[in-house]
Amino acid sequence: MNISEKLSPFDLVPDDRALAIREALRNAIVDRRLAPGTKLVESEVGELFEASRTVVRAALQMLTFEGLVKTERNRGAFVSNPTPEEARQVFASRRLLEPGIAATAVERITDAEIDAFRHHLQEEVRFMNERGPAARRAEIKASGDFHLMLASVAGNAILQRFMDELVARSSLVIALYGSTGVSRCGHHEHADILEALEQRDAARAGALMLHHIDHIEADLDIRIRDGLALKDALDI
């Protein structure tokens, strides 16, 4: 089971099991295996993870707090289905935050961290050259991870948590509105940003990040995409 290599939902205390279920569902949502609008039935999730409804409800509440799940009275829980306006707000928020994060990272990044980014870009290329839905999901995740790595280098834990949520919400938006079916978080643009970081050019790093976010948003349209059934998406 590839979604729970770090956390197993089985044989854990209730709180840990709720966290594990939240992790598994979150990964399935962010990796686009569960499409926006998919209903998350407590009894079905509980059966898949051999967990009580109380534990499942706690996991869904965590995802609701993150904005990845919406709970509707008398209808249940659904993978969030962002509207076009909400999609615009996600990228407007990223425009406000990420150029500053990139500029701050210029002042803090170490040679070891630059090497880690180089290795990450190599992984992005590897996923781009592979075929199949698993490789595509890995490519999309790697693209988002680049931005999370940058937030980590910037050294602001609060901003890092914001970015974790924004990248997750961006994955939902791309799943719903992405015109190509893949993230257009271009590898070459990541490489350009890394070059600016290496050169300690804060102004260029910020400008490149802004252009990069514009490029991602420009790839969006309003087509709806089908996702997998809950059991298939969770790969249990």
PASEBA-1860 file (N, C-alpha, C; in nm, 3 decimals):
! residues 236
1> MNISEKLS> 0.085/-0.120/0.000/0.000/0.000/0.000/0.088/0.123/0.000 ~ 0.092/0.197/-0.110/0.189/0.303/-0.125/0.152/0.434/-0.058 ~ 0.028/0.444/-0.004/-0.011/0.571/0.055/0.020/0.578/0.203 ~ 0.064/0.470/0.263/0.086/0.472/0.408/0.219/0.407/0.444 ~ 0.323/0.442/0.372/0.454/0.387/0.401/0.505/0.438/0.536 ~ 0.465/0.559/0.572/0.511/0.616/0.697/0.413/0.588/0.811 ~ 0.283/0.585/0.781/0.182/0.565/0.882/0.087/0.454/0.838 ~ 0.071/0.353/0.921/-0.026/0.248/0.891/-0.154/0.276/0.967
9> PFDLVPDD> -0.271/0.265/0.902/-0.396/0.292/0.970/-0.434/0.182/1.068 ~ -0.367/0.066/1.059/-0.408/-0.048/1.139/-0.324/-0.059/1.266 ~ -0.386/-0.115/1.369/-0.317/-0.145/1.496/-0.258/-0.021/1.561 ~ -0.326/0.093/1.550/-0.283/0.215/1.614/-0.389/0.258/1.714 ~ -0.350/0.343/1.808/-0.448/0.399/1.900/-0.541/0.489/1.821 ~ -0.663/0.519/1.872/-0.762/0.593/1.792/-0.712/0.724/1.735 ~ -0.641/0.807/1.816/-0.595/0.935/1.764/-0.497/0.916/1.649 ~ -0.405/0.821/1.665/-0.309/0.795/1.559/-0.377/0.739/1.434
17> RALAIREA> -0.481/0.660/1.455/-0.551/0.604/1.340/-0.624/0.715/1.264 ~ -0.679/0.810/1.336/-0.743/0.923/1.270/-0.642/1.001/1.187 ~ -0.523/1.022/1.242/-0.417/1.092/1.170/-0.374/1.013/1.046 ~ -0.367/0.880/1.060/-0.327/0.797/0.947/-0.431/0.801/0.835 ~ -0.559/0.796/0.874/-0.666/0.803/0.774/-0.665/0.940/0.708 ~ -0.647/1.043/0.788/-0.636/1.179/0.732/-0.521/1.186/0.631 ~ -0.406/1.125/0.666/-0.290/1.127/0.576/-0.320/1.055/0.445 ~ -0.384/0.938/0.457/-0.415/0.860/0.337/-0.512/0.934/0.246
25> LRNAIVDR> -0.618/0.989/0.305/-0.716/1.064/0.225/-0.654/1.190/0.167 ~ -0.574/1.258/0.246/-0.510/1.381/0.199/-0.421/1.352/0.078 ~ -0.342/1.245/0.088/-0.255/1.209/-0.024/-0.337/1.178/-0.148 ~ -0.446/1.106/-0.131/-0.530/1.071/-0.245/-0.592/1.194/-0.309 ~ -0.627/1.294/-0.226/-0.685/1.418/-0.278/-0.578/1.500/-0.350 ~ -0.466/1.521/-0.282/-0.360/1.605/-0.339/-0.300/1.542/-0.464 ~ -0.290/1.408/-0.465/-0.234/1.339/-0.582/-0.335/1.322/-0.695 ~ -0.459/1.378/-0.674/-0.561/1.379/-0.778/-0.623/1.242/-0.803
33> RLAPGTKL> -0.606/1.148/-0.709/-0.672/1.019/-0.723/-0.818/1.026/-0.681 ~ -0.851/1.121/-0.597/-0.990/1.150/-0.562/-1.026/1.285/-0.622 ~ -1.124/1.287/-0.707/-1.161/1.410/-0.777/-1.242/1.501/-0.687 ~ -1.236/1.631/-0.712/-1.324/1.724/-0.641/-1.470/1.681/-0.654 ~ -1.541/1.688/-0.543/-1.681/1.650/-0.543/-1.707/1.507/-0.503 ~ -1.602/1.425/-0.492/-1.619/1.285/-0.452/-1.675/1.277/-0.310 ~ -1.779/1.196/-0.292/-1.837/1.181/-0.159/-1.752/1.084/-0.076 ~ -1.726/1.121/0.048/-1.649/1.038/0.140/-1.744/0.985/0.246
41> VESEVGEL> -1.793/0.865/0.223/-1.893/0.805/0.312/-1.821/0.747/0.434 ~ -1.863/0.790/0.552/-1.796/0.748/0.675/-1.791/0.596/0.687 ~ -1.903/0.529/0.658/-1.907/0.384/0.673/-1.811/0.315/0.577 ~ -1.800/0.368/0.453/-1.709/0.309/0.355/-1.564/0.330/0.395 ~ -1.531/0.453/0.437/-1.394/0.480/0.482/-1.362/0.393/0.603 ~ -1.457/0.382/0.696/-1.435/0.300/0.815/-1.411/0.154/0.781 ~ -1.485/0.104/0.684/-1.468/-0.036/0.643/-1.331/-0.057/0.579 ~ -1.289/0.037/0.495/-1.160/0.024/0.429/-1.044/0.023/0.528
49> FEASRTVV> -1.057/0.103/0.635/-0.950/0.115/0.732/-0.975/0.038/0.861 ~ -1.087/-0.035/0.865/-1.122/-0.109/0.986/-1.123/-0.016/1.107 ~ -1.189/0.097/1.090/-1.194/0.199/1.194/-1.339/0.236/1.223 ~ -1.362/0.284/1.344/-1.497/0.326/1.383/-1.534/0.456/1.314 ~ -1.662/0.484/1.313/-1.709/0.610/1.254/-1.653/0.730/1.331 ~ -1.634/0.713/1.461/-1.580/0.823/1.541/-1.440/0.860/1.494 ~ -1.358/0.757/1.468/-1.222/0.782/1.420/-1.225/0.844/1.281 ~ -1.309/0.790/1.193/-1.320/0.844/1.057/-1.368/0.988/1.061
57> RAALQMLT> -1.466/1.017/1.145/-1.519/1.153/1.155/-1.409/1.251/1.199 ~ -1.323/1.208/1.291/-1.213/1.293/1.335/-1.118/1.323/1.220 ~ -1.089/1.222/1.137/-1.002/1.241/1.021/-1.064/1.339/0.922 ~ -1.193/1.324/0.897/-1.262/1.413/0.803/-1.268/1.556/0.856 ~ -1.281/1.570/0.988/-1.282/1.704/1.046/-1.148/1.773/1.026 ~ -1.039/1.698/1.038/-0.906/1.756/1.013/-0.895/1.806/0.870 ~ -0.943/1.726/0.776/-0.938/1.764/0.635/-1.030/1.882/0.606 ~ -1.141/1.889/0.676/-1.231/2.004/0.662/-1.163/2.131/0.708
65> FEGLVKTE> -1.091/2.123/0.819/-1.018/2.238/0.870/-0.914/2.286/0.770 ~ -0.854/2.193/0.697/-0.753/2.229/0.596/-0.814/2.280/0.467 ~ -0.945/2.265/0.452/-1.009/2.311/0.331/-1.012/2.210/0.219 ~ -0.968/2.086/0.246/-0.966/1.984/0.142/-1.096/1.905/0.136 ~ -1.174/1.911/0.241/-1.303/1.843/0.247/-1.408/1.943/0.293 ~ -1.528/1.930/0.237/-1.641/2.012/0.280/-1.750/1.920/0.333 ~ -1.806/1.956/0.448/-1.913/1.878/0.508/-2.044/1.955/0.494 ~ -2.144/1.888/0.438/-2.274/1.950/0.418/-2.378/1.882/0.507
73> RNRGAFVS> -2.457/1.962/0.573/-2.559/1.911/0.664/-2.654/1.816/0.592 ~ -2.674/1.701/0.652/-2.766/1.598/0.600/-2.719/1.536/0.468 ~ -2.601/1.569/0.423/-2.551/1.512/0.297/-2.418/1.439/0.316 ~ -2.336/1.482/0.412/-2.210/1.415/0.438/-2.089/1.496/0.394 ~ -1.977/1.426/0.379/-1.849/1.489/0.347/-1.812/1.465/0.201 ~ -1.754/1.566/0.139/-1.714/1.560/-0.002/-1.575/1.621/-0.017 ~ -1.498/1.570/-0.113/-1.374/1.637/-0.151/-1.411/1.776/-0.201 ~ -1.343/1.876/-0.150/-1.376/2.014/-0.185/-1.376/2.034/-0.336
81> NPTPEEAR> -1.471/2.112/-0.381/-1.490/2.138/-0.524/-1.478/2.289/-0.544 ~ -1.356/2.340/-0.555/-1.337/2.485/-0.557/-1.403/2.552/-0.677 ~ -1.467/2.664/-0.651/-1.527/2.743/-0.759/-1.417/2.819/-0.833 ~ -1.447/2.871/-0.953/-1.347/2.953/-1.023/-1.296/3.068/-0.937 ~ -1.385/3.131/-0.859/-1.341/3.242/-0.774/-1.246/3.193/-0.665 ~ -1.276/3.077/-0.606/-1.186/3.021/-0.505/-1.052/2.984/-0.567 ~ -1.055/2.935/-0.690/-0.931/2.903/-0.759/-0.846/3.028/-0.779 ~ -0.911/3.136/-0.819/-0.838/3.262/-0.836/-0.779/3.310/-0.704
89> QVFASRRL> -0.854/3.291/-0.596/-0.806/3.334/-0.465/-0.684/3.254/-0.420 ~ -0.682/3.124/-0.453/-0.566/3.042/-0.418/-0.440/3.099/-0.483 ~ -0.449/3.129/-0.612/-0.330/3.178/-0.681/-0.299/3.323/-0.647 ~ -0.402/3.402/-0.613/-0.376/3.538/-0.565/-0.298/3.531/-0.434 ~ -0.334/3.436/-0.348/-0.263/3.420/-0.221/-0.118/3.378/-0.245 ~ -0.099/3.288/-0.340/0.038/3.245/-0.370/0.122/3.359/-0.426 ~ 0.059/3.446/-0.505/0.134/3.561/-0.557/0.180/3.654/-0.444 ~ 0.097/3.666/-0.342/0.133/3.751/-0.229/0.247/3.692/-0.146
97> LEPGIAAT> 0.249/3.559/-0.133/0.342/3.495/-0.042/0.473/3.450/-0.107 ~ 0.463/3.385/-0.221/0.580/3.312/-0.271/0.695/3.397/-0.323 ~ 0.672/3.512/-0.387/0.788/3.594/-0.422/0.869/3.635/-0.298 ~ 0.799/3.667/-0.190/0.868/3.701/-0.065/0.941/3.583/-0.006 ~ 0.880/3.465/-0.015/0.945/3.343/0.033/1.073/3.318/-0.045 ~ 1.066/3.333/-0.177/1.185/3.312/-0.260/1.295/3.411/-0.226 ~ 1.256/3.537/-0.207/1.356/3.640/-0.173/1.419/3.612/-0.038 ~ 1.340/3.567/0.058/1.393/3.534/0.190/1.485/3.413/0.183
105> AVERITDA> 1.447/3.316/0.102/1.528/3.195/0.087/1.667/3.228/0.033 ~ 1.677/3.330/-0.053/1.806/3.372/-0.108/1.903/3.404/0.006 ~ 1.852/3.467/0.111/1.937/3.511/0.222/1.978/3.396/0.314 ~ 1.905/3.284/0.308/1.926/3.177/0.404/1.979/3.047/0.345 ~ 1.965/3.029/0.215/1.994/2.899/0.156/2.142/2.864/0.168 ~ 2.170/2.737/0.198/2.306/2.687/0.212/2.346/2.607/0.088 ~ 2.473/2.579/0.078/2.521/2.498/-0.034/2.458/2.358/-0.030 ~ 2.443/2.305/0.090/2.382/2.172/0.103/2.237/2.174/0.055
113> EIDAFRHH> 2.166/2.281/0.086/2.027/2.293/0.042/2.018/2.310/-0.110 ~ 2.113/2.383/-0.168/2.116/2.396/-0.314/2.137/2.259/-0.377 ~ 2.225/2.179/-0.318/2.245/2.043/-0.369/2.117/1.960/-0.359 ~ 2.043/1.979/-0.249/1.917/1.906/-0.232/1.816/1.947/-0.338 ~ 1.813/2.076/-0.371/1.724/2.122/-0.478/1.766/2.062/-0.612 ~ 1.896/2.055/-0.638/1.942/1.996/-0.764/1.896/1.851/-0.774 ~ 1.910/1.779/-0.666/1.866/1.639/-0.665/1.715/1.631/-0.689 ~ 1.641/1.723/-0.628/1.496/1.723/-0.646/1.459/1.750/-0.792
121> LQEEVRFM> 1.528/1.842/-0.857/1.500/1.870/-0.997/1.530/1.748/-1.085 ~ 1.632/1.672/-1.048/1.661/1.549/-1.121/1.545/1.450/-1.108 ~ 1.485/1.444/-0.988/1.370/1.358/-0.967/1.251/1.404/-1.051 ~ 1.232/1.535/-1.061/1.125/1.588/-1.145/1.142/1.542/-1.289 ~ 1.265/1.551/-1.340/1.293/1.508/-1.477/1.264/1.359/-1.493 ~ 1.303/1.280/-1.394/1.278/1.136/-1.401/1.130/1.106/-1.412 ~ 1.050/1.174/-1.329/0.905/1.150/-1.334/0.846/1.198/-1.467 ~ 0.899/1.309/-1.519/0.850/1.360/-1.646/0.875/1.261/-1.760
129> NERGPAAR> 0.984/1.185/-1.750/1.021/1.093/-1.857/0.954/0.957/-1.844 ~ 0.888/0.933/-1.731/0.816/0.808/-1.712/0.672/0.824/-1.758 ~ 0.607/0.711/-1.784/0.469/0.715/-1.832/0.377/0.644/-1.733 ~ 0.250/0.678/-1.744/0.151/0.613/-1.661/0.099/0.705/-1.553 ~ -0.018/0.676/-1.499/-0.081/0.763/-1.400/0.001/0.776/-1.272 ~ 0.069/0.669/-1.228/0.149/0.678/-1.106/0.263/0.777/-1.123 ~ 0.330/0.771/-1.238/0.439/0.865/-1.265/0.387/1.007/-1.276 ~ 0.269/1.023/-1.334/0.211/1.156/-1.348/0.179/1.215/-1.212
137> RAEIKASG> 0.122/1.132/-1.124/0.094/1.181/-0.988/0.222/1.217/-0.916 ~ 0.326/1.136/-0.936/0.454/1.163/-0.872/0.513/1.295/-0.922 ~ 0.497/1.320/-1.051/0.547/1.445/-1.109/0.477/1.566/-1.049 ~ 0.344/1.555/-1.036/0.267/1.665/-0.980/0.307/1.690/-0.835 ~ 0.323/1.582/-0.760/0.363/1.596/-0.619/0.502/1.659/-0.609 ~ 0.594/1.614/-0.695/0.730/1.669/-0.692/0.729/1.818/-0.723 ~ 0.642/1.860/-0.815/0.631/2.003/-0.847/0.587/2.082/-0.726 ~ 0.487/2.032/-0.654/0.442/2.100/-0.533/0.548/2.098/-0.425
145> DFHLMLAS> 0.621/1.987/-0.415/0.724/1.975/-0.312/0.836/2.078/-0.331 ~ 0.863/2.116/-0.455/0.965/2.220/-0.478/0.928/2.347/-0.402 ~ 0.802/2.385/-0.408/0.757/2.507/-0.342/0.759/2.491/-0.191 ~ 0.727/2.372/-0.142/0.731/2.348/0.002/0.875/2.347/0.053 ~ 0.967/2.294/-0.025/1.109/2.299/0.012/1.157/2.443/0.024 ~ 1.113/2.526/-0.069/1.153/2.666/-0.067/1.099/2.736/0.058 ~ 0.975/2.705/0.094/0.918/2.763/0.215/0.994/2.718/0.339 ~ 1.039/2.593/0.338/1.117/2.543/0.450/1.249/2.617/0.463
153> VAGNAILQ> 1.316/2.641/0.350/1.443/2.714/0.351/1.424/2.856/0.405 ~ 1.309/2.917/0.374/1.284/3.054/0.420/1.278/3.063/0.572 ~ 1.247/2.951/0.638/1.261/2.945/0.782/1.149/3.004/0.863 ~ 1.032/3.025/0.803/0.917/3.079/0.876/0.813/2.968/0.888 ~ 0.797/2.914/1.008/0.709/2.798/1.028/0.564/2.832/0.996 ~ 0.521/2.954/1.025/0.383/2.994/0.997/0.358/2.997/0.847 ~ 0.449/3.060/0.774/0.435/3.064/0.628/0.443/2.923/0.568 ~ 0.524/2.839/0.628/0.537/2.703/0.578/0.404/2.629/0.589
161> RFMDELVA> 0.332/2.649/0.699/0.201/2.586/0.714/0.102/2.642/0.614 ~ 0.107/2.774/0.591/0.021/2.835/0.490/0.049/2.773/0.353 ~ 0.177/2.759/0.321/0.214/2.705/0.190/0.170/2.559/0.176 ~ 0.178/2.483/0.282/0.133/2.345/0.278/-0.014/2.339/0.238 ~ -0.094/2.427/0.295/-0.236/2.431/0.261/-0.257/2.482/0.120 ~ -0.184/2.587/0.081/-0.203/2.645/-0.052/-0.162/2.548/-0.163 ~ -0.053/2.475/-0.141/-0.011/2.378/-0.242/-0.113/2.267/-0.253 ~ -0.168/2.223/-0.139/-0.272/2.120/-0.143/-0.395/2.171/-0.217
169> RSSLVIAL> -0.436/2.293/-0.187/-0.553/2.350/-0.256/-0.525/2.371/-0.404 ~ -0.401/2.406/-0.436/-0.365/2.423/-0.577/-0.380/2.291/-0.652 ~ -0.345/2.180/-0.587/-0.360/2.050/-0.650/-0.506/2.021/-0.682 ~ -0.595/2.061/-0.590/-0.738/2.046/-0.616/-0.780/2.131/-0.735 ~ -0.734/2.253/-0.739/-0.770/2.343/-0.848/-0.719/2.288/-0.981 ~ -0.595/2.240/-0.983/-0.539/2.183/-1.106/-0.616/2.060/-1.148 ~ -0.657/1.978/-1.047/-0.736/1.859/-1.078/-0.867/1.896/-1.146 ~ -0.926/2.006/-1.104/-1.057/2.044/-1.157/-1.046/2.126/-1.284
177> YGSTGVSR> -0.949/2.217/-1.291/-0.944/2.314/-1.400/-0.820/2.303/-1.489 ~ -0.725/2.214/-1.456/-0.604/2.205/-1.536/-0.634/2.159/-1.678 ~ -0.591/2.234/-1.776/-0.629/2.206/-1.915/-0.553/2.090/-1.975 ~ -0.440/2.052/-1.917/-0.359/1.946/-1.977/-0.368/1.816/-1.900 ~ -0.431/1.815/-1.783/-0.436/1.694/-1.703/-0.312/1.674/-1.619 ~ -0.213/1.763/-1.632/-0.093/1.757/-1.549/-0.062/1.897/-1.502 ~ 0.022/1.905/-1.398/0.064/2.035/-1.350/0.156/2.099/-1.452 ~ 0.138/2.228/-1.477/0.228/2.299/-1.565/0.329/2.378/-1.484
185> CGHHEHAD> 0.358/2.325/-1.365/0.459/2.384/-1.277/0.594/2.348/-1.337 ~ 0.633/2.421/-1.442/0.738/2.380/-1.533/0.872/2.354/-1.468 ~ 0.935/2.243/-1.506/1.066/2.209/-1.453/1.168/2.317/-1.484 ~ 1.167/2.368/-1.608/1.268/2.467/-1.643/1.252/2.594/-1.561 ~ 1.129/2.627/-1.523/1.108/2.744/-1.439/1.161/2.721/-1.298 ~ 1.147/2.600/-1.248/1.208/2.566/-1.119/1.359/2.582/-1.128 ~ 1.418/2.535/-1.238/1.562/2.545/-1.256/1.606/2.691/-1.260 ~ 1.527/2.777/-1.325/1.560/2.920/-1.331/1.556/2.982/-1.191
193> ILEALEQR> 1.456/2.944/-1.114/1.445/2.996/-0.977/1.565/2.950/-0.894 ~ 1.602/2.824/-0.908/1.718/2.774/-0.834/1.845/2.849/-0.874 ~ 1.859/2.879/-1.002/1.976/2.955/-1.048/1.981/3.092/-0.981 ~ 1.866/3.158/-0.969/1.861/3.288/-0.901/1.898/3.273/-0.754 ~ 1.856/3.165/-0.691/1.892/3.140/-0.551/2.043/3.122/-0.538 ~ 2.101/3.045/-0.629/2.247/3.023/-0.627/2.323/3.154/-0.644 ~ 2.271/3.242/-0.728/2.337/3.369/-0.755/2.307/3.473/-0.647 ~ 2.225/3.433/-0.549/2.186/3.522/-0.439/2.121/3.650/-0.493
201> DAARAGAL> 2.037/3.632/-0.595/1.967/3.744/-0.659/1.821/3.742/-0.614 ~ 1.792/3.812/-0.506/1.658/3.809/-0.447/1.552/3.867/-0.540 ~ 1.585/3.979/-0.606/1.487/4.043/-0.694/1.449/3.950/-0.810 ~ 1.550/3.884/-0.868/1.522/3.794/-0.980/1.445/3.670/-0.933 ~ 1.481/3.618/-0.817/1.411/3.500/-0.765/1.264/3.531/-0.743 ~ 1.235/3.647/-0.686/1.096/3.686/-0.663/1.021/3.707/-0.792 ~ 1.085/3.771/-0.890/1.020/3.796/-1.019/0.994/3.665/-1.094 ~ 1.091/3.574/-1.091/1.073/3.445/-1.156/0.961/3.365/-1.092
209> MLHHIDHI> 0.950/3.373/-0.960/0.843/3.301/-0.891/0.708/3.357/-0.931 ~ 0.697/3.489/-0.939/0.571/3.550/-0.979/0.532/3.507/-1.121 ~ 0.628/3.507/-1.212/0.603/3.461/-1.348/0.559/3.315/-1.348 ~ 0.623/3.237/-1.266/0.595/3.093/-1.258/0.451/3.068/-1.213 ~ 0.407/3.140/-1.110/0.270/3.125/-1.061/0.171/3.169/-1.168 ~ 0.202/3.278/-1.237/0.116/3.322/-1.348/0.103/3.213/-1.453 ~ 0.214/3.143/-1.481/0.214/3.038/-1.581/0.125/2.921/-1.538 ~ 0.133/2.884/-1.412/0.049/2.774/-1.362/-0.098/2.810/-1.377
217> EADLDIRI> -0.134/2.932/-1.333/-0.274/2.972/-1.338/-0.323/2.985/-1.482 ~ -0.234/3.026/-1.573/-0.275/3.045/-1.712/-0.316/2.913/-1.777 ~ -0.276/2.801/-1.720/-0.307/2.672/-1.778/-0.446/2.621/-1.737 ~ -0.516/2.696/-1.654/-0.643/2.648/-1.602/-0.758/2.677/-1.698 ~ -0.854/2.583/-1.705/-0.980/2.609/-1.772/-1.091/2.549/-1.686 ~ -1.210/2.539/-1.737/-1.322/2.499/-1.652/-1.369/2.356/-1.678 ~ -1.286/2.274/-1.740/-1.327/2.137/-1.764/-1.327/2.056/-1.636 ~ -1.424/1.967/-1.622/-1.435/1.880/-1.507/-1.372/1.746/-1.540
225> RDGLALKD> -1.300/1.688/-1.445/-1.233/1.561/-1.469/-1.287/1.454/-1.376 ~ -1.292/1.332/-1.424/-1.339/1.220/-1.344/-1.226/1.169/-1.256 ~ -1.262/1.127/-1.135/-1.165/1.065/-1.045/-1.196/0.918/-1.027 ~ -1.121/0.852/-0.940/-1.140/0.710/-0.914/-1.243/0.690/-0.802 ~ -1.293/0.570/-0.792/-1.375/0.534/-0.677/-1.287/0.537/-0.552 ~ -1.351/0.555/-0.436/-1.276/0.572/-0.311/-1.179/0.456/-0.289 ~ -1.225/0.332/-0.302/-1.138/0.218/-0.276/-1.019/0.215/-0.370 ~ -1.041/0.242/-0.499/-0.931/0.242/-0.596/-0.836/0.357/-0.572
233> ALDI> -0.888/0.472/-0.533/-0.802/0.589/-0.509/-0.709/0.567/-0.391 ~ -0.758/0.494/-0.290/-0.678/0.471/-0.171/-0.583/0.352/-0.187 ~ -0.603/0.271/-0.292/-0.512/0.162/-0.325/-0.495/0.066/-0.208 ~ -0.607/0.030/-0.145/-0.603/-0.062/-0.030/-0.633/-0.204/-0.079
END
